[in-house]
Amino acid sequence: MLKKVILLCLALWAGFAKAQQCAEKDTFNLNSGILFVEKTSEKKEFPNLLPLKADLMQLSNEWKGVRYRYGGMSKQGTDCSGLVTRLLEVAMPDIQLPRTSRDMYAETMRIPLSEAKTGDLLFFRNGTRLPISHVALYLGNGYFVHATGYYGVIISHLSEDYHKRTFYAATRITEKNLKKTAVNK
């Protein structure tokens, strides 16, 4: 066992020594105890493929204060994924997303939070091993709209302690989320 630990440490040390010789823009992935150096000289772009057809901030303000209702999708009551679904129906009428936050996460493209733009989705969970439990719609500058159990629909900021602690991922809606029509079946 000690021999394996020593060998792993030597492999890591050799890998890090090699990594120091690489360019500044290289990234390092540790996979099964072996260090791989990948060239990443080009910045990865995450373009907005689907333009917004409505002002999300204005739409969000129209929904503020709507009470929480599990499974709801109307101004009489909504849950988080119902709110996102309804807002996106107006803002991006050509897209179709699944109904639940977990399925929305699975169907959209993951992006770095630093690349998030208005209309992207934010996902939250209450523990490292728990599944996604909440989805919100990003409005820009750290603000997002979501439906909470206690306050209903509100606009929050990612700098709030609770959201910093529970944030999981940001994703972007892509062409694969376009509604199926007779033309693109």
Helices and strands as residue ranges (DSSP letters): H 2-21, E 27-31, E 34-38, H 56-63, E 73-74, E 77-78, H 80-91, H 101-107, E 109-111, G 113-115, E 121-124, E 134-140, E 143-148, E 152-157, H 161-166, E 167-172, G 175-177
